Amino acid sequence: MGDFSFRAVETLRSVSAVLAEDTRHSVHLLKRYEVTTPLVAYHEHNEAKATPALVARLVAGESLALVSDAGTPLLSDPGGRLVQAAVAAGVPVVPVPGASALLAALVASGLDVERFTFFGFLPRKGAERRELLGELTLS
């Protein structure tokens, strides 16, 4: 929470609702920065059903913010379906950049930062993981 930006706090205070992967976690973030905006659960188990209603709110002129439990929404977190639907509906999507664990790890790794690939989480099952790693090795 210490890397949270002033712009992010201002954004959370100014929107109609904050969509949260897990409201039990996000409530602590909002309390820490004295944000009183209502929280709405938005996660992998409800995003298919919730997305159309949320896009309708956006089309009607409301503004919504999306936060994840840790890291950047959409990077191995829910939100992709909502962003795709919003863009398809002509609603502008405005990212609010913040600290990135991915980029911090890359910079500290000593690897070539000019050329790298991010693939997200690997499958949990060994056979699926091996197959995917084989595909990545060939690409």
KOLBA-367101 format. One record per residue (C-alpha): residue number from 1; x, y, z. Coordinates in pm, whole numbers, plus 32768, in hexadecimal, padded with zeros to 4 digits. Last residue first. Layout:
<rs>
[r NUM [X Y Z]],
...
</rs>
This chain:
<rs>
[r 139 [8352 784F 7458]],
[r 138 [83DE 76F2 748B]],
[r 137 [842B 7722 75FD]],
[r 136 [82D2 77B7 7633]],
[r 135 [822C 7683 759F]],
[r 134 [82FD 759C 767A]],
[r 133 [82AB 766F 77AC]],
[r 132 [813B 764A 7753]],
[r 131 [8152 74D0 7736]],
[r 130 [8218 74B2 7879]],
[r 129 [8118 7588 7936]],
[r 128 [7FF3 74C2 78AC]],
[r 127 [8099 737C 7915]],
[r 126 [80F9 7401 7A6D]],
[r 125 [7FA5 7491 7AC8]],
[r 124 [7FAA 75EF 7B5D]],
[r 123 [7FAE 76A5 7A0E]],
[r 122 [80AF 77BF 79F5]],
[r 121 [8058 7918 7A77]],
[r 120 [8096 7A43 799A]],
[r 119 [8154 7A2C 7851]],
[r 118 [823D 7B56 7853]],
[r 117 [8344 7B59 7744]],
[r 116 [8486 7C21 7743]],
[r 115 [8553 7CF6 7659]],
[r 114 [85D6 7E4F 76BD]],
[r 113 [85F8 7DF4 782C]],
[r 112 [8714 7CFE 77EA]],
[r 111 [872B 7C3E 7930]],
[r 110 [87E0 7CC2 7A66]],
[r 109 [86B6 7C62 7B39]],
[r 108 [867E 7DB0 7BEC]],
[r 107 [85E0 7E57 7ABB]],
[r 106 [8508 7D27 7A73]],
[r 105 [8491 7D0A 7BDB]],
[r 104 [842F 7E7B 7BE3]],
[r 103 [8381 7E54 7A93]],
[r 102 [82AC 7D31 7B07]],
[r 101 [826C 7DC6 7C5F]],
[r 100 [81DA 7EFB 7BB7]],
[r 99 [81A9 803B 7C7D]],
[r 98 [808F 8110 7BFD]],
[r 97 [7FEA 8176 7ABD]],
[r 96 [7E81 81ED 7AB5]],
[r 95 [7DF1 8159 7977]],
[r 94 [7CDA 8218 78C8]],
[r 93 [7BE2 8148 7801]],
[r 92 [7B0B 8212 7712]],
[r 91 [79AC 8188 76DB]],
[r 90 [7962 813B 756F]],
[r 89 [788F 8008 75BC]],
[r 88 [79A0 7F20 7534]],
[r 87 [7A9C 7FD3 7615]],
[r 86 [79BB 7F98 7743]],
[r 85 [7986 7E2A 76E8]],
[r 84 [7AFD 7DEC 76BF]],
[r 83 [7B48 7EA0 7807]],
[r 82 [7A3D 7DDA 78C0]],
[r 81 [7AB2 7C89 7838]],
[r 80 [7C1B 7CDA 788E]],
[r 79 [7BCA 7D39 79F3]],
[r 78 [7C27 7C11 7ACB]],
[r 77 [7D94 7BD6 7B2D]],
[r 76 [7EC5 7B31 7A8F]],
[r 75 [7F26 7C88 7A0B]],
[r 74 [7DC4 7D0F 79D4]],
[r 73 [7DCC 7DEC 7B0C]],
[r 72 [7F2C 7E4E 7B74]],
[r 71 [7FCB 7DC8 7CAD]],
[r 70 [7F27 7D41 7DE3]],
[r 69 [7DBD 7D09 7E42]],
[r 68 [7D48 7DB1 7D03]],
[r 67 [7CA7 7F04 7CC9]],
[r 66 [7BB0 7F79 7BC1]],
[r 65 [7B25 80D9 7BBF]],
[r 64 [79D0 813F 7B3D]],
[r 63 [7949 827B 7A9F]],
[r 62 [77D9 82AF 7A59]],
[r 61 [7769 8344 7910]],
[r 60 [764D 8261 78A3]],
[r 59 [7744 81A0 77C8]],
[r 58 [780E 8157 7903]],
[r 57 [76DC 80D9 79BF]],
[r 56 [767E 8000 7896]],
[r 55 [77E2 7F77 7895]],
[r 54 [77B4 7F13 7A01]],
[r 53 [7669 7E67 79B6]],
[r 52 [7705 7DA3 7896]],
[r 51 [783A 7D42 7965]],
[r 50 [778D 7CB1 7A98]],
[r 49 [772A 7B5B 7A0D]],
[r 48 [7877 7B08 7968]],
[r 47 [7938 7BB0 7A85]],
[r 46 [7893 7AE9 7B9D]],
[r 45 [7980 79CA 7BF2]],
[r 44 [7ABC 7A69 7B64]],
[r 43 [7A90 7B9D 7C3C]],
[r 42 [79CF 7CE1 7C5B]],
[r 41 [7944 7D2F 7DB6]],
[r 40 [78C4 7E96 7DCC]],
[r 39 [7956 7F8E 7EC5]],
[r 38 [78A8 80D9 7F0C]],
[r 37 [7984 8212 7F0F]],
[r 36 [79E6 827F 806E]],
[r 35 [7B5D 82A5 8034]],
[r 34 [7C1A 8301 816F]],
[r 33 [7D6C 828D 80E6]],
[r 32 [7D99 8173 81E2]],
[r 31 [7C24 8128 81DE]],
[r 30 [7C20 80F6 8065]],
[r 29 [7D4A 800C 806E]],
[r 28 [7CB9 7F47 8191]],
[r 27 [7B6C 7F24 80D9]],
[r 26 [7C2C 7E91 7FB5]],
[r 25 [7C84 7D51 806C]],
[r 24 [7B26 7CED 80DC]],
[r 23 [7A9E 7D7A 7F94]],
[r 22 [7B57 7C6E 7ED2]],
[r 21 [7B8F 7CB0 7D5F]],
[r 20 [7B0B 7E0F 7D90]],
[r 19 [7A3E 7EF7 7CB7]],
[r 18 [7A41 8054 7D4C]],
[r 17 [7901 811A 7D1D]],
[r 16 [7885 826E 7CA5]],
[r 15 [79E5 82F4 7C6E]],
[r 14 [7A89 8426 7D0C]],
[r 13 [7B21 839A 7E4B]],
[r 12 [7BC0 8271 7D9D]],
[r 11 [7C56 8359 7C97]],
[r 10 [7CE3 8448 7D9A]],
[r 9 [7D85 8322 7E4F]],
[r 8 [7E1B 82A1 7D09]],
[r 7 [7E9E 83FB 7CB1]],
[r 6 [7F42 8418 7E07]],
[r 5 [7FF9 82D4 7DBC]],
[r 4 [7FF8 8186 7E76]],
[r 3 [815A 8107 7EB4]],
[r 2 [8127 80E7 802C]],
[r 1 [8000 8000 8000]],
</rs>
